[in-house]
C-alpha cells in the first residue's frame, strides 16, 4: 500500500506484546516511525480497535487502522520520543545482524 502523506517508516524486527480486550499476544514491529507502526503475527484485531503495545522498556496505546493476514497498521495515541525511536532502530539492526543464538544472549 502506498501512503504518500505518511512519514517514512523504518524497517524493524522488534518483539512486542499486544493487549486488547483482556487478551495478550506476542508479535513483532516490522516497521515504525514516530506516529505508527506495522505489526506482524497478531490475530483477531480490527480497524478502530484500541490496543496496548508493550516492548522491553515502554508501553504505548495505539488505534488499529487496518488489519490483513496477521498484520496490522497502527497509529500511536502519543508519538514515540525521537530518542527512543533511534534506540529502537539501532536495537532492531542488531537483532537482524546477530546470529540467532547470539541475539538471545544479548537481550
N, CA, C and O of each residue as an XYZ file, in Angstrom:
428
protein
N       0.832     -1.182      0.000
C       0.000      0.000      0.000
C       0.875      1.242      0.000
O       1.907      1.287      0.670
N       0.466      2.223     -0.736
C       1.189      3.483     -0.788
C       0.470      4.528      0.068
O      -0.752      4.662      0.000
N       1.235      5.259      0.867
C       0.710      6.331      1.706
C       1.563      7.568      1.463
O       2.531      7.795      2.188
N       1.224      8.375      0.457
C       2.099      9.489      0.083
C       2.276     10.557      1.152
O       3.289     11.256      1.141
N       1.335     10.711      2.070
C       1.432     11.748      3.093
C       1.993     11.255      4.414
O       2.111     12.032      5.361
N       2.346      9.965      4.495
C       2.856      9.390      5.739
C       4.365      9.543      5.798
O       5.053      9.292      4.808
N       4.893      9.957      6.956
C       6.355      9.990      7.096
C       6.921      8.594      6.866
O       6.243      7.605      7.144
N       8.153      8.494      6.363
C       8.724      7.164      6.104
C       8.791      6.327      7.372
O       8.978      6.846      8.473
N       8.636      5.039      7.195
C       8.790      4.111      8.305
C      10.103      3.373      8.119
O      10.567      3.158      6.999
N      10.690      2.992      9.243
C      11.976      2.312      9.234
C      11.761      0.819      9.454
O      11.001      0.434     10.343
N      12.411     -0.024      8.666
C      12.282     -1.465      8.876
C      12.739     -1.834     10.284
O      13.665     -1.234     10.829
N      12.078     -2.824     10.855
C      12.399     -3.244     12.218
C      12.041     -4.720     12.384
O      11.370     -5.314     11.540
N      12.494     -5.278     13.464
C      12.092     -6.623     13.883
C      12.167     -6.611     15.412
O      13.124     -7.105     16.007
N      11.140     -6.038     16.028
C      11.147     -5.767     17.458
C      10.023     -6.555     18.132
O       8.856     -6.367     17.789
N      10.349     -7.429     19.080
C       9.296     -8.169     19.789
C       8.411     -7.219     20.591
O       8.893     -6.254     21.184
N       7.112     -7.507     20.600
C       6.161     -6.671     21.321
C       5.011     -7.554     21.807
O       4.653     -8.534     21.154
N       4.437     -7.198     22.959
C       3.237     -7.860     23.465
C       2.069     -6.915     23.210
O       2.098     -5.752     23.612
N       1.051     -7.423     22.544
C      -0.120     -6.637     22.174
C      -1.290     -7.087     23.036
O      -1.624     -8.271     23.073
N      -1.917     -6.127     23.737
C      -3.067     -6.439     24.597
C      -4.290     -5.697     24.087
O      -4.227     -4.524     23.716
N      -5.412     -6.422     24.080
C      -6.673     -5.813     23.679
C      -7.794     -6.660     24.241
O      -7.818     -7.875     24.044
N      -8.726     -6.024     24.945
C      -9.877     -6.735     25.475
C      -9.527     -7.842     26.456
O     -10.183     -8.884     26.457
N      -8.513     -7.646     27.291
C      -8.137     -8.643     28.278
C      -7.321     -9.805     27.732
O      -7.019    -10.747     28.464
N      -6.966     -9.749     26.471
C      -6.198    -10.814     25.823
C      -4.851    -10.258     25.376
O      -4.778     -9.163     24.818
N      -3.783    -11.022     25.623
C      -2.439    -10.600     25.212
C      -1.877    -11.603     24.218
O      -2.133    -12.803     24.320
N      -1.116    -11.105     23.264
C      -0.460    -11.955     22.283
C       0.876    -11.335     21.889
O       1.067    -10.122     21.981
N       1.778    -12.176     21.456
C       3.099    -11.716     21.039
C       3.100    -11.458     19.542
O       2.421    -12.139     18.774
N       3.874    -10.463     19.148
C       4.051    -10.149     17.740
C       5.361     -9.422     17.554
O       6.202     -9.390     18.453
N       5.530     -8.838     16.383
C       6.740     -8.083     16.067
C       6.368     -6.786     15.374
O       5.451     -6.746     14.553
N       7.091     -5.723     15.713
C       7.011     -4.487     14.944
C       7.901     -4.712     13.726
O       9.087     -5.007     13.870
N       7.330     -4.572     12.519
C       8.121     -4.798     11.308
C       8.511     -3.504     10.606
O       9.432     -3.495      9.790
N       7.821     -2.419     10.916
C       8.286     -1.091     10.527
C       7.676     -0.071     11.475
O       6.615     -0.298     12.055
N       8.368      1.064     11.626
C       7.959      2.035     12.650
C       8.402      3.436     12.268
O       9.430      3.618     11.616
N       7.617      4.425     12.679
C       8.049      5.823     12.718
C       7.478      6.409     14.002
O       6.919      5.674     14.817
N       7.606      7.700     14.194
C       7.167      8.303     15.454
C       5.658      8.202     15.662
O       5.190      8.279     16.798
N       4.895      8.030     14.590
C       3.441      8.110     14.679
C       2.706      6.784     14.532
O       1.522      6.694     14.857
N       3.393      5.757     14.045
C       2.713      4.487     13.842
C       3.670      3.370     13.499
O       4.884      3.558     13.423
N       3.084      2.193     13.293
C       3.902      1.013     13.012
C       3.062     -0.036     12.293
O       1.834      0.040     12.253
N       3.751     -1.000     11.738
C       3.119     -2.196     11.209
C       3.547     -3.346     12.106
O       4.736     -3.523     12.373
N       2.565     -4.137     12.578
C       2.836     -5.285     13.429
C       2.545     -6.549     12.658
O       1.633     -6.588     11.832
N       3.315     -7.576     12.926
C       3.132     -8.868     12.282
C       2.933     -9.945     13.344
O       3.453     -9.842     14.455
N       2.172    -10.981     12.985
C       1.986    -12.115     13.880
C       0.877    -11.941     14.892
O       0.848    -12.648     15.899
N      -0.031    -11.024     14.651
C      -1.137    -10.797     15.586
C      -2.464    -11.150     14.920
O      -2.637    -10.963     13.716
N      -3.395    -11.664     15.720
C      -4.691    -12.122     15.217
C      -5.839    -11.366     15.871
O      -5.679    -10.709     16.900
N      -6.992    -11.483     15.244
C      -8.265    -11.032     15.823
C      -8.288     -9.557     16.195
O      -8.862     -9.184     17.219
N      -7.671     -8.719     15.378
C      -7.761     -7.276     15.567
C      -8.455     -6.683     14.345
O      -8.301     -7.171     13.225
N      -9.218     -5.625     14.583
C      -9.983     -4.987     13.519
C      -9.731     -3.487     13.528
O      -9.344     -2.929     14.554
N      -9.950     -2.822     12.378
C      -9.834     -1.369     12.369
C     -10.687     -0.743     13.472
O     -11.794     -1.197     13.761
N     -10.150      0.287     14.065
C     -10.753      1.050     15.166
C     -10.604      0.388     16.527
O     -11.029      0.971     17.524
N     -10.012     -0.819     16.618
C      -9.680     -1.393     17.927
C      -8.589     -0.548     18.569
O      -7.729     -0.001     17.878
N      -8.629     -0.444     19.880
C      -7.566      0.204     20.638
C      -6.737     -0.881     21.295
O      -7.280     -1.777     21.942
N      -5.421     -0.805     21.134
C      -4.530     -1.814     21.700
C      -3.474     -1.149     22.561
O      -3.213      0.050     22.456
N      -2.872     -1.969     23.421
C      -1.699     -1.537     24.187
C      -0.543     -2.391     23.708
O      -0.652     -3.613     23.607
N       0.558     -1.737     23.416
C       1.757     -2.426     22.960
C       2.826     -2.260     24.023
O       3.136     -1.143     24.439
N       3.393     -3.391     24.465
C       4.440     -3.340     25.478
C       5.711     -3.939     24.892
O       5.742     -5.088     24.453
N       6.761     -3.117     24.902
C       8.065     -3.579     24.468
C       8.934     -3.831     25.684
O       8.427     -4.037     26.787
N      10.223     -3.814     25.485
C      11.154     -4.067     26.582
C      11.155     -2.934     27.597
O      11.388     -3.169     28.783
N      10.897     -1.705     27.148
C      11.036     -0.548     28.024
C       9.733      0.237     28.156
O       9.396      0.683     29.253
N       9.018      0.409     27.092
C       7.917      1.358     27.057
C       6.615      0.679     26.649
O       6.619     -0.325     25.936
N       5.499      1.244     27.114
C       4.170      0.821     26.701
C       3.509      1.984     25.989
O       3.636      3.130     26.418
N       2.796      1.695     24.890
C       2.118      2.737     24.142
C       0.739      2.227     23.751
O       0.550      1.033     23.522
N      -0.221      3.139     23.676
C      -1.569      2.821     23.224
C      -1.675      3.242     21.769
O      -1.135      4.275     21.371
N      -2.380      2.429     20.970
C      -2.498      2.722     19.551
C      -3.877      2.322     19.048
O      -4.560      1.500     19.658
N      -4.276      2.913     17.929
C      -5.517      2.565     17.249
C      -5.179      1.757     16.005
O      -4.279      2.119     15.246
N      -5.897      0.674     15.799
C      -5.692     -0.138     14.599
C      -6.333      0.582     13.411
O      -7.507      0.949     13.464
N      -5.568      0.781     12.350
C      -6.064      1.435     11.134
C      -6.492      0.416     10.082
O      -7.478      0.617      9.373
N      -5.741     -0.676      9.989
C      -6.076     -1.738      9.038
C      -5.571     -3.069      9.590
O      -4.656     -3.097     10.413
N      -6.160     -4.153      9.141
C      -5.753     -5.495      9.554
C      -5.941     -6.442      8.374
O      -6.991     -6.458      7.733
N      -4.898     -7.236      8.097
C      -4.969     -8.194      6.997
C      -3.865     -9.234      7.144
O      -2.695     -8.888      7.305
N      -4.243    -10.514      7.090
C      -3.273    -11.603      7.025
C      -2.256    -11.567      8.170
O      -1.049    -11.629      7.936
N      -2.752    -11.466      9.413
C      -1.924    -11.435     10.629
C      -0.997    -10.221     10.708
O      -0.002    -10.245     11.433
N      -1.315     -9.182      9.978
C      -0.587     -7.906     10.060
C      -1.591     -6.806     10.347
O      -2.737     -6.853      9.901
N      -1.133     -5.806     11.106
C      -1.983     -4.646     11.373
C      -1.147     -3.376     11.281
O       0.037     -3.360     11.620
N      -1.790     -2.323     10.817
C      -1.190     -0.994     10.846
C      -1.797     -0.232     11.996
O      -3.017     -0.218     12.158
N      -0.963      0.405     12.800
C      -1.467      1.129     13.970
C      -0.967      2.570     13.963
O       0.083      2.894     13.409
N      -1.774      3.423     14.606
C      -1.435      4.827     14.804
C      -1.338      5.053     16.301
O      -2.299      4.808     17.031
N      -0.173      5.525     16.770
C       0.052      5.714     18.197
C      -0.756      6.884     18.738
O      -0.891      7.914     18.078
N      -1.300      6.719     19.956
C      -2.008      7.813     20.616
C      -1.043      8.932     20.993
O      -1.393     10.111     20.931
N       0.174      8.557     21.384
C       1.239      9.523     21.698
C       2.436      9.200     20.813
O       2.865      8.047     20.769
N       2.988     10.186     20.105
C       4.148      9.890     19.262
C       5.306      9.323     20.077
O       5.477      9.650     21.252
N       6.082      8.485     19.444
C       7.266      7.906     20.075
C       8.340      8.989     20.164
O       8.595      9.706     19.197
N       8.958      9.095     21.325
C      10.036     10.057     21.533
C      11.148      9.785     20.521
O      11.531      8.630     20.339
N      11.683     10.826     19.852
C      12.720     10.621     18.831
C      13.940      9.842     19.335
O      14.507      9.046     18.587
N      14.352     10.056     20.587
C      15.500      9.310     21.111
C      15.170      7.830     21.275
O      16.010      6.973     20.999
N      13.952      7.526     21.722
C      13.536      6.132     21.872
C      13.414      5.469     20.502
O      13.790      4.310     20.333
N      12.883      6.214     19.520
C      12.774      5.690     18.165
C      14.155      5.356     17.608
O      14.331      4.316     16.974
N      15.133      6.225     17.837
C      16.501      5.963     17.376
C      17.060      4.713     18.048
O      17.732      3.910     17.400
N      16.791      4.541     19.337
C      17.258      3.353     20.041
C      16.600      2.096     19.472
O      17.267      1.076     19.299
N      15.284      2.158     19.177
C      14.595      1.010     18.592
C      15.199      0.634     17.250
O      15.364     -0.547     16.943
N      15.526      1.639     16.456
C      16.112      1.362     15.139
C      17.464      0.681     15.285
O      17.745     -0.280     14.570
N      18.304      1.157     16.191
C      19.620      0.544     16.403
C      19.477     -0.861     16.963
O      20.187     -1.772     16.538
N      18.563     -1.049     17.918
C      18.347     -2.363     18.511
C      17.847     -3.339     17.454
O      18.270     -4.494     17.419
N      16.957     -2.879     16.604
C      16.418     -3.733     15.557
C      17.517     -4.193     14.606
O      17.519     -5.348     14.182
N      18.445     -3.314     14.267
C      19.546     -3.679     13.379
C      20.425     -4.739     14.018
O      20.915     -5.628     13.320
N      20.640     -4.670     15.334
C      21.486     -5.661     15.988
C      20.794     -7.020     16.017
O      21.467     -8.048     15.938
N      19.447     -7.050     16.130
C      18.722     -8.324     16.070
C      18.911     -8.979     14.703
O      19.141    -10.185     14.615
N      18.814     -8.184     13.642
C      18.912     -8.744     12.294
C      20.317     -9.204     11.962
O      20.483    -10.185     11.237
N      21.345     -8.517     12.478
C      22.710     -8.827     12.075
C      23.356     -9.905     12.945
O      24.353    -10.504     12.542
N      22.804    -10.160     14.127
C      23.411    -11.139     15.031
C      22.939    -12.550     14.688
O      21.844    -12.743     14.161
N      23.768    -13.509     14.990
C      23.374    -14.915     14.877
C      22.231    -15.140     15.873
O      22.276    -14.590     16.973
N      21.205    -15.934     15.521
C      20.035    -16.074     16.413
C      20.374    -16.446     17.851
O      19.786    -15.883     18.775
N      21.288    -17.361     18.068
C      21.659    -17.742     19.444
C      22.362    -16.593     20.131
O      22.119    -16.329     21.309
N      23.226    -15.911     19.415
C      23.946    -14.763     19.970
C      22.949    -13.654     20.352
O      23.117    -13.007     21.387
N      21.936    -13.436     19.542
C      20.955    -12.399     19.836
C      20.230    -12.689     21.139
O      19.928    -11.762     21.891
N      19.942    -13.962     21.427
C      19.274    -14.309     22.682
C      20.145    -13.989     23.882
O      19.624    -13.586     24.922
N      21.443    -14.153     23.771
C      22.341    -13.850     24.883
C      22.509    -12.352     25.111
O      22.912    -11.933     26.196
N      22.202    -11.542     24.098
C      22.364    -10.096     24.205
C      21.134     -9.406     24.770
O      21.168     -8.198     25.001
N      20.056    -10.130     24.999
C      18.821     -9.496     25.495
C      18.947     -9.189     26.977
O      18.015     -8.656     27.579
